[in-house]
Amino acid sequence: MHRRSLLPCLAAVAVSALAPRLAKAQARAAGYPGKPVTIVVPFTAGQSGDVLARVLAEPLGKLWGQSLLVDNKGGAGGTLGSRAAAAAAADGYTLLLGSSGPLAAAPHLYANAGYNPRELTPIMNVAGVAQALAVPASSPYQTLADLLAAAKKNPGKLSYGSGGVGSFQHLTFELLKQRTGTHITHIPYRGSAPAYTDLISGQLQAMFDSLPAVLPHVKAGKVRVLAVSTIQRAPQLPDVPTVAESGVAGFDALGWLGIVAPKGLDPAIRDRLNADLKTVLADDAVKARLTNLGMIVIGSSAPEFGRFIASELTKWGSVIKAAGITAE
């Protein structure tokens, strides 16, 4: 048979061979979910990931006609819950609220986190959270440039706080130090609350924290924000410049929150989840709620999220290695 005649025949055979599998995949996705879905949040209640999961739970539940259950499994920097979710059946009924901590930093901080973020099934990068660089309301530093100038003049004498070694607050400040060649002493706390006590009193000179956590202290007049860590300004603080605008070109540290599933999830179910999440995020009430919480709606595709996780693993791995950070 002539080659030109053969090619269409081969293509037809290939399509006919794939057709049953495609039909089965579509049927599985159409019937999903047939029972309640659990989303594991690897942190305690009240944190950004937990809040986001609960914001998504109600509209997704209505869309599916099934409950979306939020299961908080905190501990070990988010690795305990992430490990449990990664080990679950890849059937779409156990999802993980993944974030920059357990999926980009923890694998470099722990000798064995118990899971490989690159092997998980990415579904969507749902939202981002800017880090705000806060100083006491009484601080003499009016700009980031002021703070960095004082740090360079007095190496090691200024201090910054964080909610713990390896926290995103810690890593964001270490990235700033590496990019600016400054030496500011890290003071880790067991959680953010005691760190804020010392920041507000002036015992700490600065602290990065998520915008939702910082905003109440700003509104109370207890702290002032010098800059935000993202490329774009935060809509909640439109007059506050970014770190990049403040002289550290290209600086970008986004705390992100996304949905992943165990390795091997059916691509048809993955795509169904992505589409349903986009439907929920398109709702004006949901968007307004997330914005009011200090979050930036992202709504990526699954492949985009996979590439992003890989890039974040490389980025924060370099920061951790350069700073010599290990989990406590």
C-alpha positions as CSV (number, residue, x, y, z in Angstrom):
1,M,0.0,0.0,0.0
2,H,1.2,3.5,-0.8
3,R,2.6,5.4,2.2
4,R,0.1,8.2,1.8
5,S,-2.8,5.7,1.8
6,L,-1.3,3.8,4.8
7,L,-1.0,6.8,7.2
8,P,-4.8,7.6,7.4
9,C,-5.5,3.9,8.0
10,L,-3.0,3.7,10.8
11,A,-4.4,6.9,12.4
12,A,-7.9,5.4,12.2
13,V,-6.8,2.2,13.9
14,A,-5.1,4.2,16.7
15,V,-8.2,6.3,17.3
16,S,-10.4,3.2,17.3
17,A,-8.1,1.5,19.8
18,L,-8.1,4.6,22.1
19,A,-11.8,5.2,21.9
20,P,-12.9,2.6,24.6
21,R,-10.3,3.9,27.0
22,L,-11.4,7.5,26.4
23,A,-15.0,6.6,26.9
24,K,-14.3,4.9,30.2
25,A,-12.3,7.9,31.4
26,Q,-15.1,10.2,30.5
27,A,-17.6,8.0,32.3
28,R,-15.4,7.9,35.4
29,A,-15.2,11.7,35.4
30,A,-18.9,12.1,34.8
31,G,-19.7,9.9,37.7
32,Y,-17.3,11.7,40.0
33,P,-17.7,12.2,42.9
34,G,-20.1,9.5,43.9
35,K,-19.4,9.9,47.6
36,P,-18.0,12.6,50.0
37,V,-14.5,13.9,49.2
38,T,-11.9,14.6,51.9
39,I,-9.4,17.4,51.6
40,V,-6.5,17.0,54.0
41,V,-5.1,20.3,55.4
42,P,-1.7,19.6,56.9
43,F,-2.0,22.4,59.5
44,T,-4.2,23.2,62.4
45,A,-7.5,25.0,62.1
46,G,-7.5,28.8,61.5
47,Q,-4.4,28.9,59.3
48,S,-4.5,30.2,55.7
49,G,-4.7,26.7,54.1
50,D,-7.5,25.7,56.5
51,V,-9.5,28.9,55.8
52,L,-9.2,28.4,52.0
53,A,-10.3,24.8,52.2
54,R,-13.4,25.8,54.1
55,V,-14.2,28.6,51.7
56,L,-14.1,26.1,48.8
57,A,-15.9,23.3,50.7
58,E,-19.4,24.8,50.6
59,P,-19.6,25.8,46.9
60,L,-17.9,22.6,45.7
61,G,-20.3,20.5,47.8
62,K,-23.2,22.3,46.2
63,L,-21.8,21.8,42.7
64,W,-21.2,18.1,43.3
65,G,-24.2,17.2,45.5
66,Q,-21.6,15.7,47.8
67,S,-19.9,16.9,51.0
68,L,-16.3,18.1,50.9
69,L,-14.9,17.2,54.3
70,V,-11.9,19.2,55.7
71,D,-9.5,17.0,57.7
72,N,-6.8,18.9,59.7
73,K,-3.7,16.8,60.2
74,G,-1.1,19.2,61.5
75,G,2.5,18.6,62.7
76,A,6.1,18.6,61.6
77,G,5.9,21.6,59.3
78,G,3.0,20.1,57.3
79,T,4.7,16.9,56.5
80,L,2.5,14.6,58.6
81,G,-0.7,15.5,56.8
82,S,1.0,15.6,53.4
83,R,2.5,12.2,54.0
84,A,-0.9,10.8,54.9
85,A,-2.6,12.3,51.9
86,A,0.2,11.2,49.5
87,A,-0.3,7.6,50.7
88,A,-4.0,7.5,50.2
89,A,-5.7,5.8,47.2
90,A,-5.5,7.8,44.0
91,D,-9.2,7.8,43.3
92,G,-10.0,11.4,43.8
93,Y,-11.6,11.0,47.2
94,T,-8.6,12.2,49.1
95,L,-7.1,15.5,48.2
96,L,-4.4,17.6,49.8
97,L,-4.3,21.3,50.4
98,G,-0.7,21.8,49.4
99,S,1.3,24.9,50.1
100,S,4.8,26.4,49.7
101,G,5.8,25.0,53.1
102,P,5.3,21.3,52.8
103,L,5.6,21.1,49.0
104,A,8.5,23.4,48.3
105,A,10.5,23.8,51.5
106,A,9.9,20.7,53.7
107,P,11.6,18.2,51.4
108,H,14.8,20.2,51.8
109,L,14.4,20.7,55.5
110,Y,13.7,17.1,56.6
111,A,15.9,14.1,55.9
112,N,12.9,12.1,54.9
113,A,9.6,14.0,54.5
114,G,7.9,10.8,53.4
115,Y,6.6,12.0,50.1
116,N,7.9,13.5,46.8
117,P,6.0,16.6,45.7
118,R,7.1,16.0,42.1
119,E,5.2,12.7,42.1
120,L,1.9,14.1,43.4
121,T,-0.8,14.9,40.9
122,P,-1.1,18.7,40.6
123,I,-4.7,19.9,40.2
124,M,-4.7,23.7,40.6
125,N,-2.7,26.5,42.2
126,V,-5.8,28.1,43.8
127,A,-4.5,31.2,45.6
128,G,-1.5,33.1,46.7
129,V,-0.7,35.0,49.8
130,A,1.7,37.9,49.9
131,Q,4.2,38.3,52.8
132,A,4.2,41.7,54.4
133,L,7.4,43.1,56.0
134,A,6.2,44.6,59.2
135,V,8.0,46.8,61.7
136,P,6.8,48.2,65.0
137,A,4.6,51.3,64.7
138,S,7.3,53.2,66.7
139,S,10.1,52.0,64.4
140,P,12.4,54.7,63.0
141,Y,12.5,52.9,59.7
142,Q,10.0,54.3,57.2
143,T,11.2,52.4,54.2
144,L,12.8,49.1,53.4
145,A,15.9,51.0,52.3
146,D,16.1,52.5,55.8
147,L,16.0,49.1,57.4
148,L,18.6,47.6,55.0
149,A,20.9,50.7,55.5
150,A,20.8,50.2,59.3
151,A,21.4,46.5,58.9
152,K,24.5,47.1,56.8
153,K,25.8,49.7,59.2
154,N,25.3,47.4,62.2
155,P,25.7,43.8,61.0
156,G,24.0,41.3,63.2
157,K,22.6,43.8,65.7
158,L,19.1,44.0,64.2
159,S,16.8,41.1,64.6
160,Y,13.8,39.6,62.9
161,G,11.3,37.1,64.1
162,S,9.4,34.2,62.6
163,G,7.0,31.5,63.7
164,G,9.7,28.9,63.6
165,V,12.8,27.6,61.8
166,G,11.9,26.7,58.2
167,S,8.6,28.6,58.3
168,F,7.8,30.6,55.2
169,Q,8.3,33.8,57.3
170,H,11.9,32.6,58.0
171,L,12.6,31.6,54.4
172,T,11.3,34.9,52.9
173,F,13.5,36.9,55.2
174,E,16.5,34.7,54.4
175,L,15.9,35.3,50.7
176,L,15.9,39.1,51.4
177,K,19.2,38.8,53.3
178,Q,20.8,36.8,50.5
179,R,19.6,39.2,47.8
180,T,20.8,42.3,49.7
181,G,24.0,40.9,51.4
182,T,22.7,42.0,54.9
183,H,23.1,40.2,58.2
184,I,20.0,40.4,60.4
185,T,19.7,37.9,63.3
186,H,16.9,35.4,63.1
187,I,14.9,34.9,66.3
188,P,12.6,31.8,65.9
189,Y,9.4,31.5,68.0
190,R,7.0,28.7,68.6
191,G,4.3,30.3,66.5
192,S,3.6,33.8,65.4
193,A,1.7,35.1,68.4
194,P,4.8,35.4,70.7
195,A,6.8,36.9,67.8
196,Y,4.2,39.6,67.4
197,T,4.4,40.4,71.2
198,D,8.1,41.2,70.8
199,L,7.7,42.9,67.5
200,I,5.0,45.3,68.8
201,S,7.1,46.1,71.9
202,G,10.2,46.8,69.7
203,Q,12.3,43.9,70.9
204,L,12.3,42.7,67.3
205,Q,13.0,45.2,64.5
206,A,11.1,43.4,61.7
207,M,9.1,40.4,60.6
208,F,7.7,38.9,57.5
209,D,4.3,37.4,57.8
210,S,1.3,36.6,55.6
211,L,-0.8,39.6,54.7
212,P,-4.0,38.1,56.4
213,A,-2.1,37.8,59.6
214,V,-0.5,41.2,59.5
215,L,-3.5,43.3,58.5
216,P,-5.3,43.2,61.9
217,H,-2.1,44.6,63.6
218,V,-1.9,47.3,60.9
219,K,-5.6,48.3,61.5
220,A,-4.9,48.4,65.2
221,G,-2.0,50.8,64.7
222,K,0.5,48.4,66.2
223,V,2.7,47.7,63.2
224,R,3.6,49.4,59.9
225,V,4.3,47.6,56.6
226,L,7.3,48.7,54.7
227,A,6.9,46.4,51.7
228,V,5.1,43.3,50.3
229,S,7.0,40.3,48.9
230,T,5.1,39.8,45.7
231,I,5.8,41.2,42.2
232,Q,2.5,43.1,42.3
233,R,1.3,45.4,45.1
234,A,-1.3,43.9,47.4
235,P,-4.8,45.4,46.7
236,Q,-5.4,45.5,50.5
237,L,-2.4,47.9,50.9
238,P,-2.2,49.7,47.6
239,D,0.1,52.5,48.9
240,V,2.7,50.0,50.1
241,P,5.5,49.3,47.6
242,T,6.8,45.8,46.8
243,V,10.2,44.7,47.8
244,A,11.2,44.9,44.2
245,E,10.0,48.4,43.9
246,S,12.0,49.2,47.0
247,G,15.3,48.4,45.3
248,V,15.6,44.6,45.4
249,A,15.0,43.9,41.7
250,G,13.0,40.7,40.8
251,F,12.3,39.8,44.4
252,D,9.2,37.6,44.6
253,A,8.1,35.4,47.5
254,L,4.5,34.2,47.2
255,G,3.0,31.9,49.7
256,W,0.8,29.7,47.6
257,L,-2.1,27.4,48.3
258,G,-3.1,24.7,45.8
259,I,-4.9,21.3,45.5
260,V,-2.9,18.1,44.7
261,A,-3.8,14.5,44.8
262,P,-1.9,11.2,45.3
263,K,0.3,10.0,42.5
264,G,-1.6,8.2,39.7
265,L,-4.9,10.1,39.7
266,D,-6.9,9.5,36.6
267,P,-6.3,12.5,34.3
268,A,-10.0,12.7,33.5
269,I,-10.8,13.2,37.2
270,R,-7.9,15.6,37.6
271,D,-9.3,17.7,34.7
272,R,-12.8,17.5,36.2
273,L,-11.5,18.8,39.5
274,N,-9.7,21.6,37.8
275,A,-12.8,22.6,35.8
276,D,-15.0,22.6,38.9
277,L,-12.5,24.6,40.9
278,K,-12.5,27.2,38.1
279,T,-16.3,27.3,38.2
280,V,-16.2,28.0,42.0
281,L,-13.4,30.6,41.7
282,A,-15.4,32.5,39.0
283,D,-18.1,33.2,41.5
284,D,-18.0,36.8,42.6
285,A,-18.9,36.0,46.2
286,V,-16.0,33.5,46.5
287,K,-13.6,35.9,44.8
288,A,-14.6,38.7,47.2
289,R,-14.3,36.5,50.2
290,L,-10.7,35.4,49.3
291,T,-9.7,39.0,48.5
292,N,-11.1,40.1,51.9
293,L,-8.9,37.4,53.5
294,G,-5.8,38.9,51.9
295,M,-5.5,36.2,49.2
296,I,-4.8,36.5,45.5
297,V,-6.9,34.3,43.2
298,I,-4.7,32.3,40.8
299,G,-6.7,29.4,39.3
300,S,-4.0,27.8,37.2
301,S,-4.2,24.8,35.0
302,A,-2.9,21.4,36.3
303,P,0.2,21.4,34.0
304,E,1.0,25.0,35.0
305,F,0.8,24.0,38.7
306,G,3.1,21.0,38.2
307,R,5.8,23.2,36.6
308,F,5.3,25.8,39.3
309,I,5.8,23.3,42.1
310,A,9.1,22.1,40.4
311,S,10.4,25.7,40.1
312,E,9.5,26.4,43.8
313,L,11.3,23.3,45.0
314,T,14.4,24.5,43.2
315,K,14.1,28.1,44.4
316,W,13.6,27.4,48.1
317,G,16.0,24.5,48.1
318,S,18.7,27.0,47.0
319,V,17.7,29.5,49.8
320,I,17.7,26.7,52.4
321,K,21.1,25.3,51.3
322,A,22.7,28.8,51.2
323,A,21.4,29.6,54.7
324,G,22.3,26.2,56.2
325,I,18.7,25.7,57.5
326,T,17.6,22.3,58.9
327,A,14.3,21.5,60.6
328,E,14.4,21.5,64.4
